[in-house]
Amino acid sequence: MSAARLAWGEGGSCALSGELSVESVPGLWARGDELWRRGPELVLDLSGVRRSDSAGLALLAEWTRQARQHGLSLHYRGMPEQMRALARVSGLERLLPLETNNCGE
């Protein structure tokens, strides 16, 4: 298993990578506070997520809720197809602030 990782890059960019699972999500859950200190708008790159289960989607849903509570804009970019399919089946795809690619996916 690849440990999940939240990393900050240049210009306030942020990336989530590894596996989002029941084992890794608790360590990330509390780190949501770091997101809200970065400014009024944040794009979180998910392209490095190798696999996710429902715990990973719960994390994104919670971070979305917290961003709204703080009056901040949060968008998810590069959600892998496996994770997007899980979001679609669970009904979360329409609730999560997903950026679309040029093909409208």
MODELLER restraints for C-alpha pairs under 7 A, 6 or more apart:
rsr = mdl.restraints
at = mdl.atoms
rsr.add(forms.Gaussian(group=physical.xy_distance, feature=features.Distance(at['CA:1:A'], at['CA:19:A']), mean=6.96, stdev=0.5))
rsr.add(forms.Gaussian(group=physical.xy_distance, feature=features.Distance(at['CA:2:A'], at['CA:18:A']), mean=5.10, stdev=0.5))
rsr.add(forms.Gaussian(group=physical.xy_distance, feature=features.Distance(at['CA:2:A'], at['CA:19:A']), mean=5.55, stdev=0.5))
rsr.add(forms.Gaussian(group=physical.xy_distance, feature=features.Distance(at['CA:3:A'], at['CA:18:A']), mean=5.40, stdev=0.5))
rsr.add(forms.Gaussian(group=physical.xy_distance, feature=features.Distance(at['CA:3:A'], at['CA:19:A']), mean=5.97, stdev=0.5))
rsr.add(forms.Gaussian(group=physical.xy_distance, feature=features.Distance(at['CA:3:A'], at['CA:24:A']), mean=6.46, stdev=0.5))
rsr.add(forms.Gaussian(group=physical.xy_distance, feature=features.Distance(at['CA:4:A'], at['CA:17:A']), mean=5.54, stdev=0.5))
rsr.add(forms.Gaussian(group=physical.xy_distance, feature=features.Distance(at['CA:4:A'], at['CA:18:A']), mean=4.28, stdev=0.5))
rsr.add(forms.Gaussian(group=physical.xy_distance, feature=features.Distance(at['CA:4:A'], at['CA:19:A']), mean=5.19, stdev=0.5))
rsr.add(forms.Gaussian(group=physical.xy_distance, feature=features.Distance(at['CA:4:A'], at['CA:20:A']), mean=6.01, stdev=0.5))
rsr.add(forms.Gaussian(group=physical.xy_distance, feature=features.Distance(at['CA:4:A'], at['CA:24:A']), mean=5.89, stdev=0.5))
rsr.add(forms.Gaussian(group=physical.xy_distance, feature=features.Distance(at['CA:5:A'], at['CA:16:A']), mean=5.62, stdev=0.5))
rsr.add(forms.Gaussian(group=physical.xy_distance, feature=features.Distance(at['CA:5:A'], at['CA:17:A']), mean=5.21, stdev=0.5))
rsr.add(forms.Gaussian(group=physical.xy_distance, feature=features.Distance(at['CA:5:A'], at['CA:18:A']), mean=6.21, stdev=0.5))
rsr.add(forms.Gaussian(group=physical.xy_distance, feature=features.Distance(at['CA:6:A'], at['CA:15:A']), mean=5.79, stdev=0.5))
rsr.add(forms.Gaussian(group=physical.xy_distance, feature=features.Distance(at['CA:6:A'], at['CA:16:A']), mean=4.64, stdev=0.5))
rsr.add(forms.Gaussian(group=physical.xy_distance, feature=features.Distance(at['CA:6:A'], at['CA:17:A']), mean=6.66, stdev=0.5))
rsr.add(forms.Gaussian(group=physical.xy_distance, feature=features.Distance(at['CA:7:A'], at['CA:14:A']), mean=5.69, stdev=0.5))
rsr.add(forms.Gaussian(group=physical.xy_distance, feature=features.Distance(at['CA:7:A'], at['CA:15:A']), mean=5.33, stdev=0.5))
rsr.add(forms.Gaussian(group=physical.xy_distance, feature=features.Distance(at['CA:7:A'], at['CA:16:A']), mean=6.53, stdev=0.5))
rsr.add(forms.Gaussian(group=physical.xy_distance, feature=features.Distance(at['CA:8:A'], at['CA:14:A']), mean=4.52, stdev=0.5))
rsr.add(forms.Gaussian(group=physical.xy_distance, feature=features.Distance(at['CA:8:A'], at['CA:15:A']), mean=6.52, stdev=0.5))
rsr.add(forms.Gaussian(group=physical.xy_distance, feature=features.Distance(at['CA:12:A'], at['CA:38:A']), mean=6.66, stdev=0.5))
rsr.add(forms.Gaussian(group=physical.xy_distance, feature=features.Distance(at['CA:13:A'], at['CA:43:A']), mean=6.74, stdev=0.5))
rsr.add(forms.Gaussian(group=physical.xy_distance, feature=features.Distance(at['CA:14:A'], at['CA:43:A']), mean=6.84, stdev=0.5))
rsr.add(forms.Gaussian(group=physical.xy_distance, feature=features.Distance(at['CA:14:A'], at['CA:44:A']), mean=5.18, stdev=0.5))
rsr.add(forms.Gaussian(group=physical.xy_distance, feature=features.Distance(at['CA:14:A'], at['CA:45:A']), mean=6.23, stdev=0.5))
rsr.add(forms.Gaussian(group=physical.xy_distance, feature=features.Distance(at['CA:15:A'], at['CA:44:A']), mean=5.51, stdev=0.5))
rsr.add(forms.Gaussian(group=physical.xy_distance, feature=features.Distance(at['CA:15:A'], at['CA:45:A']), mean=4.52, stdev=0.5))
rsr.add(forms.Gaussian(group=physical.xy_distance, feature=features.Distance(at['CA:15:A'], at['CA:46:A']), mean=6.15, stdev=0.5))
rsr.add(forms.Gaussian(group=physical.xy_distance, feature=features.Distance(at['CA:16:A'], at['CA:44:A']), mean=6.96, stdev=0.5))
rsr.add(forms.Gaussian(group=physical.xy_distance, feature=features.Distance(at['CA:16:A'], at['CA:45:A']), mean=6.14, stdev=0.5))
rsr.add(forms.Gaussian(group=physical.xy_distance, feature=features.Distance(at['CA:16:A'], at['CA:46:A']), mean=5.32, stdev=0.5))
rsr.add(forms.Gaussian(group=physical.xy_distance, feature=features.Distance(at['CA:16:A'], at['CA:48:A']), mean=6.35, stdev=0.5))
rsr.add(forms.Gaussian(group=physical.xy_distance, feature=features.Distance(at['CA:16:A'], at['CA:49:A']), mean=6.47, stdev=0.5))
rsr.add(forms.Gaussian(group=physical.xy_distance, feature=features.Distance(at['CA:17:A'], at['CA:46:A']), mean=6.52, stdev=0.5))
rsr.add(forms.Gaussian(group=physical.xy_distance, feature=features.Distance(at['CA:17:A'], at['CA:48:A']), mean=4.24, stdev=0.5))
rsr.add(forms.Gaussian(group=physical.xy_distance, feature=features.Distance(at['CA:17:A'], at['CA:49:A']), mean=4.31, stdev=0.5))
rsr.add(forms.Gaussian(group=physical.xy_distance, feature=features.Distance(at['CA:18:A'], at['CA:48:A']), mean=6.31, stdev=0.5))
rsr.add(forms.Gaussian(group=physical.xy_distance, feature=features.Distance(at['CA:18:A'], at['CA:49:A']), mean=4.83, stdev=0.5))
rsr.add(forms.Gaussian(group=physical.xy_distance, feature=features.Distance(at['CA:18:A'], at['CA:50:A']), mean=5.35, stdev=0.5))
rsr.add(forms.Gaussian(group=physical.xy_distance, feature=features.Distance(at['CA:19:A'], at['CA:49:A']), mean=5.86, stdev=0.5))
rsr.add(forms.Gaussian(group=physical.xy_distance, feature=features.Distance(at['CA:19:A'], at['CA:50:A']), mean=5.44, stdev=0.5))
rsr.add(forms.Gaussian(group=physical.xy_distance, feature=features.Distance(at['CA:19:A'], at['CA:51:A']), mean=4.92, stdev=0.5))
rsr.add(forms.Gaussian(group=physical.xy_distance, feature=features.Distance(at['CA:19:A'], at['CA:52:A']), mean=5.79, stdev=0.5))
rsr.add(forms.Gaussian(group=physical.xy_distance, feature=features.Distance(at['CA:20:A'], at['CA:51:A']), mean=6.28, stdev=0.5))
rsr.add(forms.Gaussian(group=physical.xy_distance, feature=features.Distance(at['CA:20:A'], at['CA:52:A']), mean=4.55, stdev=0.5))
rsr.add(forms.Gaussian(group=physical.xy_distance, feature=features.Distance(at['CA:20:A'], at['CA:53:A']), mean=6.44, stdev=0.5))
rsr.add(forms.Gaussian(group=physical.xy_distance, feature=features.Distance(at['CA:20:A'], at['CA:55:A']), mean=6.85, stdev=0.5))
rsr.add(forms.Gaussian(group=physical.xy_distance, feature=features.Distance(at['CA:20:A'], at['CA:56:A']), mean=4.72, stdev=0.5))
rsr.add(forms.Gaussian(group=physical.xy_distance, feature=features.Distance(at['CA:21:A'], at['CA:52:A']), mean=5.76, stdev=0.5))
rsr.add(forms.Gaussian(group=physical.xy_distance, feature=features.Distance(at['CA:21:A'], at['CA:53:A']), mean=5.37, stdev=0.5))
rsr.add(forms.Gaussian(group=physical.xy_distance, feature=features.Distance(at['CA:21:A'], at['CA:55:A']), mean=5.48, stdev=0.5))
rsr.add(forms.Gaussian(group=physical.xy_distance, feature=features.Distance(at['CA:21:A'], at['CA:56:A']), mean=5.77, stdev=0.5))
rsr.add(forms.Gaussian(group=physical.xy_distance, feature=features.Distance(at['CA:22:A'], at['CA:55:A']), mean=5.46, stdev=0.5))
rsr.add(forms.Gaussian(group=physical.xy_distance, feature=features.Distance(at['CA:25:A'], at['CA:55:A']), mean=6.47, stdev=0.5))
rsr.add(forms.Gaussian(group=physical.xy_distance, feature=features.Distance(at['CA:25:A'], at['CA:56:A']), mean=6.38, stdev=0.5))
rsr.add(forms.Gaussian(group=physical.xy_distance, feature=features.Distance(at['CA:25:A'], at['CA:59:A']), mean=6.87, stdev=0.5))
rsr.add(forms.Gaussian(group=physical.xy_distance, feature=features.Distance(at['CA:29:A'], at['CA:59:A']), mean=6.43, stdev=0.5))
rsr.add(forms.Gaussian(group=physical.xy_distance, feature=features.Distance(at['CA:32:A'], at['CA:63:A']), mean=6.35, stdev=0.5))
rsr.add(forms.Gaussian(group=physical.xy_distance, feature=features.Distance(at['CA:36:A'], at['CA:67:A']), mean=6.99, stdev=0.5))
rsr.add(forms.Gaussian(group=physical.xy_distance, feature=features.Distance(at['CA:40:A'], at['CA:72:A']), mean=4.90, stdev=0.5))
rsr.add(forms.Gaussian(group=physical.xy_distance, feature=features.Distance(at['CA:40:A'], at['CA:73:A']), mean=6.08, stdev=0.5))
rsr.add(forms.Gaussian(group=physical.xy_distance, feature=features.Distance(at['CA:41:A'], at['CA:72:A']), mean=5.94, stdev=0.5))
rsr.add(forms.Gaussian(group=physical.xy_distance, feature=features.Distance(at['CA:41:A'], at['CA:73:A']), mean=4.57, stdev=0.5))
rsr.add(forms.Gaussian(group=physical.xy_distance, feature=features.Distance(at['CA:41:A'], at['CA:74:A']), mean=5.93, stdev=0.5))
rsr.add(forms.Gaussian(group=physical.xy_distance, feature=features.Distance(at['CA:42:A'], at['CA:73:A']), mean=6.20, stdev=0.5))
rsr.add(forms.Gaussian(group=physical.xy_distance, feature=features.Distance(at['CA:42:A'], at['CA:74:A']), mean=4.91, stdev=0.5))
rsr.add(forms.Gaussian(group=physical.xy_distance, feature=features.Distance(at['CA:42:A'], at['CA:75:A']), mean=6.42, stdev=0.5))
rsr.add(forms.Gaussian(group=physical.xy_distance, feature=features.Distance(at['CA:43:A'], at['CA:74:A']), mean=5.83, stdev=0.5))
rsr.add(forms.Gaussian(group=physical.xy_distance, feature=features.Distance(at['CA:43:A'], at['CA:75:A']), mean=4.78, stdev=0.5))
rsr.add(forms.Gaussian(group=physical.xy_distance, feature=features.Distance(at['CA:43:A'], at['CA:76:A']), mean=5.77, stdev=0.5))
rsr.add(forms.Gaussian(group=physical.xy_distance, feature=features.Distance(at['CA:43:A'], at['CA:77:A']), mean=6.64, stdev=0.5))
rsr.add(forms.Gaussian(group=physical.xy_distance, feature=features.Distance(at['CA:44:A'], at['CA:75:A']), mean=6.22, stdev=0.5))
rsr.add(forms.Gaussian(group=physical.xy_distance, feature=features.Distance(at['CA:44:A'], at['CA:76:A']), mean=4.95, stdev=0.5))
rsr.add(forms.Gaussian(group=physical.xy_distance, feature=features.Distance(at['CA:44:A'], at['CA:77:A']), mean=6.01, stdev=0.5))
rsr.add(forms.Gaussian(group=physical.xy_distance, feature=features.Distance(at['CA:45:A'], at['CA:76:A']), mean=6.05, stdev=0.5))
rsr.add(forms.Gaussian(group=physical.xy_distance, feature=features.Distance(at['CA:45:A'], at['CA:77:A']), mean=4.78, stdev=0.5))
rsr.add(forms.Gaussian(group=physical.xy_distance, feature=features.Distance(at['CA:45:A'], at['CA:78:A']), mean=5.81, stdev=0.5))
rsr.add(forms.Gaussian(group=physical.xy_distance, feature=features.Distance(at['CA:46:A'], at['CA:76:A']), mean=6.72, stdev=0.5))
rsr.add(forms.Gaussian(group=physical.xy_distance, feature=features.Distance(at['CA:46:A'], at['CA:77:A']), mean=5.88, stdev=0.5))
rsr.add(forms.Gaussian(group=physical.xy_distance, feature=features.Distance(at['CA:46:A'], at['CA:78:A']), mean=5.10, stdev=0.5))
rsr.add(forms.Gaussian(group=physical.xy_distance, feature=features.Distance(at['CA:46:A'], at['CA:79:A']), mean=5.02, stdev=0.5))
rsr.add(forms.Gaussian(group=physical.xy_distance, feature=features.Distance(at['CA:47:A'], at['CA:78:A']), mean=4.54, stdev=0.5))
rsr.add(forms.Gaussian(group=physical.xy_distance, feature=features.Distance(at['CA:47:A'], at['CA:79:A']), mean=5.65, stdev=0.5))
rsr.add(forms.Gaussian(group=physical.xy_distance, feature=features.Distance(at['CA:47:A'], at['CA:80:A']), mean=5.95, stdev=0.5))
rsr.add(forms.Gaussian(group=physical.xy_distance, feature=features.Distance(at['CA:49:A'], at['CA:80:A']), mean=6.87, stdev=0.5))
rsr.add(forms.Gaussian(group=physical.xy_distance, feature=features.Distance(at['CA:51:A'], at['CA:82:A']), mean=6.98, stdev=0.5))
rsr.add(forms.Gaussian(group=physical.xy_distance, feature=features.Distance(at['CA:51:A'], at['CA:83:A']), mean=6.89, stdev=0.5))
rsr.add(forms.Gaussian(group=physical.xy_distance, feature=features.Distance(at['CA:52:A'], at['CA:83:A']), mean=5.83, stdev=0.5))
rsr.add(forms.Gaussian(group=physical.xy_distance, feature=features.Distance(at['CA:57:A'], at['CA:87:A']), mean=6.91, stdev=0.5))
rsr.add(forms.Gaussian(group=physical.xy_distance, feature=features.Distance(at['CA:61:A'], at['CA:96:A']), mean=6.55, stdev=0.5))
rsr.add(forms.Gaussian(group=physical.xy_distance, feature=features.Distance(at['CA:64:A'], at['CA:74:A']), mean=6.68, stdev=0.5))
rsr.add(forms.Gaussian(group=physical.xy_distance, feature=features.Distance(at['CA:64:A'], at['CA:96:A']), mean=6.91, stdev=0.5))
rsr.add(forms.Gaussian(group=physical.xy_distance, feature=features.Distance(at['CA:67:A'], at['CA:73:A']), mean=6.44, stdev=0.5))
rsr.add(forms.Gaussian(group=physical.xy_distance, feature=features.Distance(at['CA:67:A'], at['CA:74:A']), mean=6.33, stdev=0.5))
rsr.add(forms.Gaussian(group=physical.xy_distance, feature=features.Distance(at['CA:74:A'], at['CA:97:A']), mean=6.91, stdev=0.5))
rsr.add(forms.Gaussian(group=physical.xy_distance, feature=features.Distance(at['CA:75:A'], at['CA:97:A']), mean=4.99, stdev=0.5))
rsr.add(forms.Gaussian(group=physical.xy_distance, feature=features.Distance(at['CA:75:A'], at['CA:98:A']), mean=5.72, stdev=0.5))
rsr.add(forms.Gaussian(group=physical.xy_distance, feature=features.Distance(at['CA:75:A'], at['CA:99:A']), mean=6.34, stdev=0.5))
rsr.add(forms.Gaussian(group=physical.xy_distance, feature=features.Distance(at['CA:76:A'], at['CA:97:A']), mean=6.08, stdev=0.5))
rsr.add(forms.Gaussian(group=physical.xy_distance, feature=features.Distance(at['CA:76:A'], at['CA:98:A']), mean=4.81, stdev=0.5))
rsr.add(forms.Gaussian(group=physical.xy_distance, feature=features.Distance(at['CA:76:A'], at['CA:99:A']), mean=5.90, stdev=0.5))
rsr.add(forms.Gaussian(group=physical.xy_distance, feature=features.Distance(at['CA:77:A'], at['CA:98:A']), mean=6.18, stdev=0.5))
rsr.add(forms.Gaussian(group=physical.xy_distance, feature=features.Distance(at['CA:77:A'], at['CA:99:A']), mean=5.21, stdev=0.5))
rsr.add(forms.Gaussian(group=physical.xy_distance, feature=features.Distance(at['CA:84:A'], at['CA:93:A']), mean=6.92, stdev=0.5))
rsr.add(forms.Gaussian(group=physical.xy_distance, feature=features.Distance(at['CA:87:A'], at['CA:93:A']), mean=4.77, stdev=0.5))
